[in-house]
């Protein structure tokens, strides 16, 4: 069996099972940055088809992720979660790759690959290719962008054997290729008729703020770019979202977020909702110079019934 180890455990999130369960619980119940509640499966029809979840240390990004997973799991627990991760190492020659079989390790329980869904996606010829070894060998076995989402899935879906399909999306992919990739994935989802949701793993920006002048520039210029992104996302303007993320330049969600929106649109989604935004300095409680500042965002894509 192909087995992907939890390499981010012990750094991005706790390696000990009880410690990890405790921090996950605290992220959901937090009333300042988190949603203030834990997901409870209401067993009702699904309207939330996907969402954006950042990928960083849980102390920072975990509150935004809790918002997304609360909304994905509170209507009903999905059968499978497709995780769209950015290629943080930027070395794989393919435009997009997936892992088609095996398991991913987690301190609170391993999670299986949905092989049936993976092969249904691959059966529909497109730019997405299978490369199981890439996910478990150096250096991509250290890419945390997908792994960071798995404990949230296990925590929220504890009553069910939820599966995943990990997909790594290259930074080299163009918009036309994002469209082709989205169609390849969405048509497979429609064919299988399972309850499948999609996560775009993404942080919105990474900025180094060296001094007070740069901080003023950050507030005056960069946050305007961020507002442009949230407006495009809220308006369900997919090409506009892509352009605004390109304009930000330091986002690693430039390709995963439009892909999420396109897949969900094909599946019938007609609304995007912004849930939570903050940056790493908000968590620290002050702006330090120099500061490596990261923006965390949670949003969902909905098939709103008329």
N, C-alpha and C positions, 0 to 999 in steps of 0.2 A: 504493500500500500504506500502511496505517495503521502508524505507527512510533512506539513509545514510547521516548524517550531514557533513558539511565541517569543520571538526575539525582543519585542518591546516590553515584555513583562519584566518588572524590576526597575524600569527607567521611566517609561511613559505612563505606566500604571502599575499597581502593586502586583507582585508575583505570588504572594500568599493569598489563598482562596478567600479566607474570612476578611482580610484587609481589603481585597478587591470588592467583595460584596458590600462592605461597609461604605467604601467611597462611592460606589455606584448609587447606593441608597441615598447618601448625603447629597449627591449632585441633583437627583430628582426632587428631593424634599427642600432644597435650598429656596428661600423666598426672595432673595435679592437678585441672583443671577440665574438660578434655575427655575423650573416651572412650578415648584412647590407641591408636587404630587407625583405619585408613582403610577405607572400605567396599569390599568385594570381592563382586561379583555371584556368588552361589553357584548360581544357576539352579535354585532349588527353589520349591515352591508358596508363594504369598503367604499370610501370616497377619497381617502388619501392614498395616492398611488406611488409617491416617492418623496424624497426630501434631501436636503443638504446637511451634511454633518462634518464639522471640521476635524482635523487630525493633528493633535499635539498632546502634550502632557495633560492628563485629566484635570489637574489642578487649574488649568487655564481653559482648555477647550471643552471640557466635559459638561459644563452647564448648558452650552448651546446644543451639544449632541443630545442631552437629555430631553430638550424641547422637541427635537426631531423624532426621536424614538418613541417618546410619549405619544405623539400624534400618529405614528405609523402602526403602533401596536394596540392603541386603546379601543379602536373599533372592533378589530378581530386580529388574532395572531396569524401572520402570513405563513404559507408553506415554505417559501424561499425568499431570500433577500439577494438581489444582484448588487454587488458593490463595485462601483466605478472608481478606481483609484488612479491618481496622476502618477506618471512615471517619474518619481523624484530623483532617480539616479540618471535618467536621460541617456541610457546607453543601449537599450534594446533596439535592434534594427526594424522591428515590425511596428506598424501603426497602432495596433492593439492586440493584446494577447489575453487568453483566459486559461484558467486551470480547470480541467475537465473531470478530474477524479481525485479521490483521496480525502484527507482531513486536515483541518487547521487546529493547532493546539490552543487551548485557553485554560487559565487556572481554574475557571469555574465550569469546565466541561468542554471537550473537543466538539467541533462542528463539522458536519459532512458536506462535501460538494454535492450539489444536485446534478448528477451525471446525466440524467435524462434531459434536463433543460440545457445543459452545456452542449450536448451533442445535437439537440434540436437547433440551437443557435448556429453551430458549426455546419450543420447540414445545409443551411441557407448560405450559399457561397457569398463571401464578402471580404472585407479587409480584416476581420477578426480571425486570428489564428490561434491554434492550441499550442502551448509551450509549457507543459507541466514542470519540467526541470528548472525553468527560469525562476519560478516562484520559490524553489527550495535550495537553490545554489547561489553562492556569492556572485555579485553584490545584491541582487534583488531580494535575497532572503532577509536582508536588513531593511527593506522598504516597509515602513510602518503604516503607509497610507490606507491600506486595506485592513490590516490586523487590528488597528486601533478601534475599529467599529465592532469587532466580533464580541467582546465582553458585553456590550450593550445589547446585542442580539440575544445572547444567552440569558442575560438578566431579564429582559422583557419577555422572552419566549420560553420561559422555564417549563411551561406546561406542555410544550409541544417540541417535537424534534425538527426545529426549523433548520433548513439547509441554506447554503450560500452558493453563488457563482461569482468568484473573484475575477474581475476584468481590469487589466492595467492599460490605460489610455496614454499614448505617447504625446509628448509636447509638440511633436512635428506634424501632427494631424491637422489638416485644413478643414474649413467649414463644410465643404462638400463631402469630405470623408466622414465628418461627424454625422451628417445626414444619412449617409450610407450605413454607417455603423448602427445608428439608432433604428433604422428600418430593419436591419438584420436581427437585432435583439427583440424589438417590439413584435415582429411577425412570429417569432418563435414563442413568445409569451402568449399571444392570441391563440396559437395553435394548441397549446397544452391545456389551456383553460384551468390553470391552477391559480391560487392566490399568491401572486408574486409582486413584490415591491422593489423599488430601486433606490439606492443610496448613492449620491454623488459625494465622495470624500473630497473636501476642499477647504482650504483657508483662503480668505479673500485678499489679504495683503501681508507682506513682510517688509517693514521699513526700519532703517537705522536712523534714529533721531539723535544727532550729535550734540546739539546745543539748543538754546532757547529760540534762536532765529529759525532753525530747522523745524522746531516745534510749531512756531507760528505758520510757517509754510505748510506744514503737515495739516494744520487746522483749516487753513484758507484754501489750499489747492487739492490736497489729497482727499479730504473728506467730501469735497464736491464730486470727485470721481466716484467715491463710494456711493453717494446719493444717486448718481446717475445709474449705477449698477442696480441698486435696490428698486428704482423706478422702473427700469426695463424688466426686471424680474417680476415685479408686482403687476406690470402690464401684460405679462406673458409675451413679451417681445423677445423672441429667441435670438435673432440676429443682433438686436440691440444689446442683449445681455452679453453675447460673445464680444461685440465691439467694446463695450465698457470694461470688460475684464482684460482685454488686450491693452486698453488704455491705462489700466492700473499697473500693468507690467509685472508686478511681483506676486500676482495671484497664481496659485497652483490649481485653481478650479476653472481655468479658462476653457478647458475642453470637456471636463466631466459635467459641469453644470448645464451647458447647452445640450449635451447628450441626454442628460436626465430629462430636461424639458421636452426635447423632441420625442423620446420614447413615450413619455406620458401623454403627449399630445396625440400620438398615433393610437394610444389606448383609450382616448376619450377625455383626457383632462382638459379643463377650460379655465383654470384659475391657479395663480401662484400666490402664496401668502408668506409674508415675512414674519418670523416669530421672535427672534432675539438677535441683538448685535451688541458686542462690546469688544474691547481690545485688552491686551495683556497688561497694560498699565492700569486699567480699571480694576483688575484683580489685585495687583500689587498695592493700589491705593495712592500712587504718586507717579509722576513722570520723572524718570532718572535720566541723566545724560552721562555718557551716551546710552541710548536705549534701543534694544532690538524689539520693535513693537509689532505684534501680530494681531490681525483682525479676525474675529470669530463670528460666524454668521449661521443662523438656523433659519431654514425656510422649507415649505412643503408645496407639493403640486397636487391639485385636487380635481377630481371629477365631480363638480358641483351639480347636484340634481336640480333640474328645472321644475 
